[in-house]
Amino acid sequence: MERLRDLMAAYDIISRIYAETREEGLLAKKLLNDIGDLIRGSSPSVVLDVGAGAGGNLRVTRSFLGRASYIGCDLSLDMIRASHEPIDWINCSATHIPMRLKSADLVISIATLHHIPKPLIGNALRSVYDVLRPGGLFVATVWGCSEATLRRLRAISDCEGFITWSHGLNEGVARYYRLYREGELESEVSGVGFTIIRSGVIRIGGFINYYVVSRK
């Protein structure tokens, strides 16, 4: 939990310049190019984004899907305050999502799970599983443990450590990462009861993002 508190503090600081220093939603756009058919086919009416940041990924998802109820969950209250998206917000950890059981049709978690320490990842995935209705979809992406990413990592163990955010800040902010090897995300997601229906790789520059689409 200490690392989650540290991450919350880091994103509270980053929230001041977050939207100005990156093309928020780029990964979501590339992801929907790959899996949009599955998402549209499920016709979700309640969409939850776990680790929503300032809401950029939900903005992309909303423009793709159209009418539905959209809910953002983020650990950082300041990131939520920095959002201008017309969605509902919950200030929460991915490990404890305070929503009614079986209430969401689609849960997305884009570039979030790799910030969760391995002892807590099961809690997060089970929390997602609980809020999804039977037949609902869970879509997740994580950073891969590639050479490009490892060059930026201040390692504390294999594929685990800290990467510093410095864009737009006077002083860098270290964020915790647990980078994923190929097949690891599928194993964790299926381990809590999800059925994997599609998985793949999205490359942005020299960086690898693994994704899964799974069904409860």
N, C-alpha and C positions, 0 to 999 in steps of 0.2 A: 504493500500500500504506500510505502514511502516513495517509491519511484512514480506512482501515479500522482501523488501530491506534488512531487517535483515537476512532473510533466504539466500539471495544471498551472503551476506558477510560471513555467516557461511560456505556455501559450497565453497566459494573461498578459505577459510582456509583449509577445509577438503580435497580439491582436491589434496593437496600435498601428502597425504598418502591414499587416498580413495581406489585405486585398490589393495593396499598392505594389507589392513586390513579387507577385507570381500570377500566372494565368490560371486562376482558380477554375476548376471544372475541366481542365484539359484531359486528365485521365478518365473522368466520367464520360466525356465525349468519345474517346477512343474505345472505352469499354462498351458503350452502347452500340458502336459500330459492329462489335463482335457478337453481342448477346441481345440486341434490341428485339429480335424476334421472340425470344423466350419471355422477355419482360412484358411486351405488349400482349402476348398470347395468354398471360395469366390474368389480365384485366384487373389489376389491383385497385382497391378503393381506399385503402389506408396504407401509406408508405412511411416507413421510419428510417431515418439515417442515423446510424450510431457512429459518433465521432464526426459530427456534421461540420465542425469548424464554424465559419461564418455563413454557411449555407450555400456555397457555390455549387456543390455537387447536386444538391436538391434542386437548385435552379435549373440545371441542365436536365435532370430527370423529369422535372415538372414540365419543361418545354417539350420534352419527348413524349410523355405519357398523356398530358392534358389533365382533365378533371379528376381529382382525387383529393383526399385529405393528406397533407404532408406535415410530418413531425420531425424536428431535429433534436437529437440528444447530443450534448457536448459537456465535457468535464469542466471546461473553462467558461465561467460566467462572463468574462470580458470578451471572449470570442462571440458569444451570443449577443452581447450588447453591440458589438461591431457589425452585426448583420443588419441588412436592410431588406431581407427576404420576407414576403408575406406568408409565413408559415407559423405553426405552433412550435414552441420550444420547451424542452425539459433540460434543466441543469442536472446532469447525472453522469455517473461512471458507466462504462460499457459492462462492467461486472455486476451491476445492480440497476436494471432498467425498471423504473417505477411506472409500468403500464399494466393494464388489465391483461390477464392471460388470454392467449389466442385472439388478440385484438388487431393484429397487423396482417396484411396480405403480402407485403413485400418489405424486407429489411435489407438495406444496403449499408456497407461499411467499407469505405474507400480510403486506403492508406491509413488505417487506424490500428488494426490488430497487431502490427509490428511494434507498436509502442507499449504493448502489454507484456509484462514478464511471464515466462512460461508457467510458473506455478499458478497464475491467475487466468490463463487463457481459457481453461475449461469453464471457469465461472462465467466469463463473458459469453462464450458460445452457448452455454446452457441458458443464460438469461435471454439471448436472442431466440433460442428454440422455444422457450416458454411463452414469449409474447406473440409468436407466429401462430396463425391458425393452421390446422391440418391442411396440407396441400400448398401452403404458402412458400414463397421463395426467399432464400437468403443469398445475397451476392456480396462477395468480399474480395478485396485486393490487398496485397502486401508487397513490400519491397523485397526483391531477391538479393541473396548474398553473392553479388557479382564483384568482379575486380574493381569496377568503377565506384561502387558503393563502399567497398572495403578500404579504398584509398582515403575516404573521408571519415572513416570510423575510428574513434579512439577506443580501441578494443579493451574489454574486460574479460572476454572469453571468445570462443569461436563464434563469429557472426553476431556478437552481442557487444554493445558498448554505447558510445555517445557520439552524436553528430551535432556540430555547432551551427546554429542559425545566426548569421551576422548581417543579412541584408537590411538596410535601413535603420540599424541600431548602432549606438555608440559603442556598445560592448556585446560580444557574442553570448548567445544563450544555448547551453547544452541540452539536447533532447535525447532521451533514452530510446534505443532501437534494439529489437531482436530480429535480425534479418533471416529470411527463410530460404531454405534449400528446396530444390525441385521436389514436388510431391508431399512436402511437409504440411502445407495448408490443407490439401485434400484429406490427409490423415487425421488432422485435428478436427476438421469439420465433420467428417463421417464418424469420428469417434464419439460424438455426443448424440448421434442418431440421425443426422441428415443424410439424404441420398444425393450424391454428386451427379448432376446431369450434364454439366459441361465444365471444362477447365482449360486454361491456356496461359499465354504469355503476352504481355503488352510491353513494347520497348519504347522508351522515351529518351532520346539521345543515347547515351551509353548505359542507361539504367534499365533494369529488368523489374517488371511488376507481374507477379503471378495472380491469377484470379480463379475463383470458383463460382459456379452457379449451382445451388443445392436446393432440395425440396424437403420440407418436413413431412 
